[in-house]
Amino acid sequence: MTIVFVLLTVQSLLGAFDNFWHHEREARLPQRTSARYELRLHAAREAIYGLLFASFAWLQWRGWWVLLPAGLLVAEMFITIADFLEEDRSRKLPPLERALHTVLAVSYGLLVGLVGPLFWQAAQLPAGVSVVTHGGWTAMFSVASVCVLAWSVRNALAVRKLGAAVQQTGSVPRAQGAALQGLGQQTVLVTGGTGFVGQALVQRLLREGRRVLVLSRDPLQARAALGDGVWVVDRLDDIPCETRIDAVVHLAGTGILGAPWTAGRRRLLLQSRLQVMAQLQNLMTRLSHKPEVLVCASAVGYYGVPPDAALLDEAAPPQPGRFQSDLCRLVEAAALRSSALGVRVVCLRPGIVLGQGDGAFPALAFAVRCGLGAVLGGGLQPMPWIHLDDAVGLVCHALAEPALHGPLNAVAPQAVTQGQFARRLSAVVGRPLWLRMPGWPLRLLLGEMSELLLCGQNVVPAQALRSGYRFRYASLAAALAQLTGKSAA
């Protein structure tokens, strides 16, 4: 049995890597409503592996009882086939994931080939089930069984939560032909439409009856995530010049938080935004009907690290020499060049966007629930924030309000410090806040990127308020109550 145990261990480790790296980190399946079917398959397969681990650890099957573990192995095979088909339908797999799936399939075939004769021998014995142990293998497989069964439950709960979210937001039109026809509908082109803010924006535009085009590097995943009511392209050159596009929203760009800001990383952050912007300008140049407005996402990082806590409205200057400021300034400068085409340009400068399912809030709330919420540095640094609904609302406001042009701060009116945010979140969640993280370890580990955590901008939404926008979540208390379903005591 040793070779069987070794092969089963290799299979489980490869599967765990595939789960964490591809399903969680890359595809973020638990946050995608379109991934409910795939998550159901994963939950079922993980439940089978949990039972198999427990079986191999503690039980010996004989006679017709062998049909139970054999049936689990066969069921796992059919579930895996269904999972492969669903993945090919819903998203474009990276080369590493495809290669890993091939290795897993070969490994599983070897496992079945080794276990089959053992099951046949056991089936010739008198029927029964007995408890056995295999030393260290029993302990290891027992732990693996508990972990995999817990992950199965977690995926099942994610399916339930995503199903509730779909019912809450309502259905989205699914007939692409119907969505792309009809007179009088505004057509909006969105880049970054599968991102955190982008998906919420696309869903709102669809609910409002607008036609939506989305630029995506992975059309399969985009269609699965956004529905058939969206026209998805992977190249702007494929859009005919006679296509009527009334507005463009540019949200695409590599996430600024993540890997350290090495020289290569800085180039990637800049190019991922500027290259798409250049493609958009080429498209707008050749379109017979020029868009009326371009909304381009920048960030409050435009203001850099101000030396004091003075209020910053849209007229405040950038801070040359700071990477986050230079990045935003170059992105906005590229977007403003579209004004030469007669396009009204709005440069959206959002703070930290708080929403369920993705973005910063789930990780922050999880840390607090685990008792790991912390005040960073002195905790006095401003923390400009905005609820996801208002971030999307301000994009739509910018599309609809002809008087808006140039910079638009997308932050809530109620300013808070990082320490105040941490304490209020802890109070809502009902956990004590006892950790303090000094600034120097973050500066040592993250370099200049630590400014995103240890410094801040005291930004005010002057243009939004002046133009008549009404925030749904103007206070942090209201936003946290909506996000957690609780109110601070």
Secondary structure, DSSP 8 states (H G I E B T S, - for coil): -HHHHHHHHHHHHHHHHIIIIIIIIIS-GGG-GGGHHHHHHHHHHHHHHHHHHHHHHHEEEEGGGGHHHHHHHHHHHHHHHHHHHHHHHH----HHHHHHHHHHHHHHHHHHHHHHHHHHHHHTS-SEEEE---THHHHHHHHHHHHHHHHHHHHHHHHHHHHHHHHHH------HHHHT--SS--EEEEESTTSHHHHHHHHHHHHTT-EEEEE-S-HHHHHHHH-TTSEEES-GGGS-TT----EEEE-----SSSS---HHHHHHHHHHHHHHHHHHHHHHHH-SS--SEEEEE--GGGG---SS---B-TT----TT-HHHHHHHHHHHHHHGGGGGT-EEEEEEE-EEE-SSSSHHHHHHHHHHTT--EEETTS-SB--EEEHHHHHHHHHHHHH-TT--EEEEE--SS--BHHHHHHHHHHHHT----EEE-HHHHHHHHGGGGHHHH----B--HHHHHTT---S--SHHHHHHHHHS----
